[in-house]
Amino acid sequence: MNAKPIERTHQHKALRTNLVRRGFAGLIAGLAVVANFSTAVFAAELTSAVASTALAPTGVLRVVINVGNPILARKDAQSGVPVGVSVDLATELANRLKTPLALIPVNSAGNAVDLVTREMADIGFFAIDPVRGQGIAFTPAYVQIEGSYLVRDGSPIKSNEEVDRPGHRIVVGKGSAYDLFLTREFKQAQLVRADTSPEVVRYFVENNHEVAAGVRQQLESDARSVPGLRLLGGRFMVIDQAMGAPKSRTDQAHGQLRQFVNEMKSSGFVAASLKRHGIDGAVVAP
């Protein structure tokens, strides 16, 4: 007669035991989720800290900005501070590294190369070139821009192929990508170097030289303020613009920077920045 009550008692005990076990298992699972989340957060913070140390060993990300190339950066007319796609990239990198950012504006690519090569700056933005590559490790290109020639309306020069001729003096910005490229390529024409790329057209006009070479958009802008000038059709080179760090930095630092540039291209960040700053004639590099 007491078998059923005893059986119910056993069932109740088994149920309580099962519920306790389930509760304990749930607690363990919950703790595991929290532990995994905490581990992921710690790993992300550790990765950021390691990257920060590799890319910015002084604790501040020092980025040199060439405001002489208006495709990449310029000084804001009102505030005087650098703005542009290179500034946007520098700011985003510093945010990801959780590191203070120090911008170092310069007026020429040559100055930027010198600062990064001598580790006076951690990061710079450059046209990829083998000469610069002796002291700088480049990322993949993030944008491509065109190099063009400018002549006077009355010049007999009609095409890019006619520029490299005896007696022609071509003005370039000292240490610019065009200077380095044309130094290698020219066989007959003479290169004349202005101190910086923004001074090329003025130097060309004042000294009555035959050709000015530079960023197409810069030449177009300068030509609008000086009557009697025209651009030659087409382009004489395509310039791959990349980020770069001192070659003396670690492989880890170089790898972090390459990964950053690839992410900025694939995410649409670079394209959005070019559009926001109204940059025409430059395209996101493949």
C-alpha positions in Angstrom: 0.0 0.0 0.0 3.0 2.4 0.6 4.6 1.6 -2.8 3.0 4.5 -4.8 3.9 7.3 -2.2 7.5 6.0 -2.1 7.6 5.9 -5.9 6.4 9.5 -6.0 9.0 10.5 -3.5 11.7 9.0 -5.6 10.3 10.8 -8.7 10.3 14.1 -6.9 13.9 13.6 -5.7 15.0 12.7 -9.2 13.3 15.7 -10.6 14.9 18.0 -8.1 18.3 16.4 -8.8 17.8 16.8 -12.5 16.8 20.5 -12.1 19.8 21.2 -9.9 22.1 19.5 -12.5 20.5 21.5 -15.3 20.8 24.7 -13.3 24.5 23.9 -12.5 25.1 23.1 -16.2 23.5 26.3 -17.2 25.6 28.2 -14.8 28.7 26.6 -16.1 27.7 27.4 -19.7 27.0 31.0 -18.7 30.3 31.3 -17.0 32.0 29.8 -20.1 30.3 32.4 -22.3 31.4 35.2 -20.0 34.9 33.8 -19.9 35.1 33.5 -23.6 33.9 37.1 -24.0 36.4 38.3 -21.5 39.1 36.4 -23.2 38.1 37.9 -26.6 38.1 41.4 -25.2 41.5 40.9 -23.5 42.9 39.4 -26.7 41.6 42.4 -28.7 43.1 44.8 -26.2 46.4 42.9 -26.1 46.5 42.9 -29.9 45.9 46.7 -30.0 48.6 47.2 -27.4 51.1 45.1 -29.2 50.3 46.9 -32.5 50.6 50.3 -30.8 54.0 49.4 -29.5 55.2 48.2 -32.9 53.8 51.1 -34.9 54.2 53.9 -32.3 57.0 53.0 -30.0 57.1 56.5 -28.4 53.5 56.1 -27.3 52.3 58.7 -29.8 51.6 57.9 -33.4 53.6 60.5 -35.3 52.3 60.9 -38.9 53.9 63.1 -41.5 51.4 64.7 -43.9 52.5 66.2 -47.2 50.2 69.1 -47.8 52.0 69.8 -51.1 49.9 67.1 -52.7 46.3 68.3 -52.8 45.0 64.9 -53.8 46.0 63.5 -50.4 46.0 66.5 -48.1 45.8 70.3 -47.9 45.6 73.0 -45.2 42.1 74.0 -44.4 41.5 77.6 -45.6 40.0 78.7 -42.3 41.6 76.6 -39.6 45.0 76.0 -41.3 45.0 72.4 -40.1 45.7 69.5 -42.5 42.6 67.8 -44.0 42.2 65.1 -46.6 42.2 61.4 -47.2 45.7 60.9 -45.6 44.6 62.7 -42.5 41.5 60.6 -42.3 43.5 57.4 -42.6 46.0 58.6 -39.9 43.1 59.5 -37.5 41.5 56.1 -38.0 44.7 54.2 -37.5 45.4 56.1 -34.2 41.8 55.4 -33.1 42.3 51.7 -33.7 45.6 51.6 -31.9 44.1 53.7 -29.0 47.1 56.0 -29.3 47.4 59.8 -29.4 48.0 61.2 -32.8 50.6 63.9 -33.7 50.4 65.2 -37.3 53.6 66.6 -38.8 52.7 68.8 -41.9 55.4 69.3 -44.6 55.3 70.9 -48.0 57.2 68.2 -50.0 57.4 64.5 -50.5 61.2 64.7 -50.0 60.7 66.1 -46.5 58.2 63.4 -45.6 60.6 60.6 -46.9 63.4 62.1 -44.9 61.4 62.2 -41.6 60.2 58.6 -41.9 63.5 57.2 -43.0 65.2 58.8 -40.0 62.4 57.6 -37.7 61.5 61.1 -36.8 58.0 60.1 -37.8 56.3 56.7 -37.6 54.0 56.8 -40.6 53.9 58.7 -43.9 52.0 58.7 -47.2 54.1 58.3 -50.3 54.2 57.4 -54.0 55.7 53.9 -54.1 59.3 54.2 -55.6 62.3 51.9 -55.4 64.6 54.7 -54.3 62.4 55.5 -51.3 62.0 51.8 -50.7 65.6 51.7 -49.5 64.5 53.3 -46.2 60.7 52.9 -46.2 58.5 49.7 -46.1 55.4 50.4 -48.2 51.9 49.0 -47.9 49.9 48.1 -50.9 48.6 51.2 -52.7 45.4 52.8 -51.4 44.8 55.3 -54.3 46.2 55.8 -57.8 46.7 59.3 -59.3 48.0 60.5 -62.7 51.1 62.4 -63.6 50.8 64.9 -66.5 52.7 67.5 -68.4 51.9 71.2 -68.7 53.1 73.5 -71.6 52.3 76.9 -73.0 49.5 77.3 -75.6 52.1 78.2 -78.3 54.4 75.2 -77.5 55.2 72.9 -80.4 55.0 70.0 -78.0 51.7 68.2 -78.7 52.1 64.8 -77.0 53.8 63.1 -74.1 56.1 61.3 -76.4 57.6 64.6 -77.6 58.7 65.8 -74.2 62.0 63.8 -73.9 63.9 65.7 -76.5 67.2 67.6 -76.5 66.8 71.2 -75.4 63.6 70.6 -73.4 63.8 71.6 -69.7 61.1 69.9 -67.5 60.3 71.4 -64.1 59.5 68.9 -61.3 59.2 69.2 -57.6 62.4 68.2 -55.9 62.3 64.6 -54.6 58.7 64.1 -55.9 57.6 60.8 -57.4 57.8 62.5 -60.9 61.4 63.6 -60.2 62.4 60.1 -59.3 60.5 58.5 -62.2 61.7 60.9 -64.9 65.3 60.8 -63.6 65.2 57.1 -64.5 63.3 57.4 -67.7 64.5 60.5 -69.5 67.4 60.1 -72.0 67.6 63.5 -73.6 65.5 66.2 -71.8 66.9 68.1 -68.8 65.2 68.0 -65.4 65.0 71.3 -63.5 63.9 71.0 -59.8 61.7 73.4 -58.0 61.9 73.3 -54.2 58.4 71.8 -53.8 55.7 70.5 -56.1 53.3 73.4 -55.4 56.0 75.8 -56.8 56.5 73.9 -60.1 54.1 76.0 -62.2 55.4 79.3 -60.9 59.0 78.3 -61.5 58.1 77.0 -65.0 56.5 80.3 -65.9 59.0 82.6 -64.4 62.0 80.9 -65.9 60.4 80.3 -69.3 61.1 76.5 -69.3 59.4 74.2 -71.8 57.4 71.8 -69.7 56.1 71.4 -66.1 55.4 67.9 -64.7 53.3 66.9 -61.7 49.9 65.7 -60.3 47.3 66.3 -63.0 44.9 67.9 -60.6 47.5 70.3 -59.2 48.6 71.3 -62.7 45.0 71.9 -63.7 44.3 74.0 -60.7 47.5 76.1 -61.2 46.8 76.5 -65.0 43.4 78.1 -64.2 45.1 81.0 -62.5 47.8 81.5 -65.2 46.5 82.3 -68.7 48.1 80.7 -71.8 48.8 77.2 -70.5 47.5 73.8 -71.5 47.8 70.2 -70.3 49.0 67.5 -72.7 46.5 64.7 -73.2 46.8 61.5 -71.4 49.3 60.8 -68.7 53.0 59.9 -68.5 52.7 57.8 -65.4 50.2 56.3 -62.9 51.3 56.9 -59.3 50.5 54.3 -56.6 50.1 56.1 -53.3 50.8 54.0 -50.2 51.4 54.3 -46.5 54.9 53.6 -45.3 56.8 53.1 -42.1 60.6 53.1 -41.4 62.1 49.9 -42.9 64.0 49.5 -39.6 60.7 48.7 -37.8 59.6 45.1 -37.1 57.9 42.8 -39.6 55.0 42.8 -37.2 54.7 46.6 -37.6 54.8 46.4 -41.3 52.3 43.6 -41.4 49.9 45.6 -39.2 50.1 48.6 -41.5 49.5 46.4 -44.6 46.5 44.8 -43.0 45.1 48.3 -42.1 45.4 49.6 -45.6 43.7 46.5 -47.1 40.8 46.9 -44.6 40.4 50.6 -45.4 40.1 49.8 -49.1 37.8 46.8 -48.9 35.5 48.5 -46.3 34.9 51.5 -48.6 36.7 53.9 -46.1 39.1 55.3 -48.8 36.4 55.7 -51.4 34.1 57.6 -48.9 37.0 59.8 -47.9 37.9 60.8 -51.5 34.2 61.6 -52.1 33.9 63.6 -48.9 36.9 65.8 -49.8 35.7 66.2 -53.4 38.7 64.6 -54.9 38.4 63.9 -58.7 40.9 62.1 -60.8 42.1 59.7 -58.1 40.7 56.2 -57.8 40.9 53.5 -55.1 43.8 51.2 -55.9 42.9 47.6 -56.8 
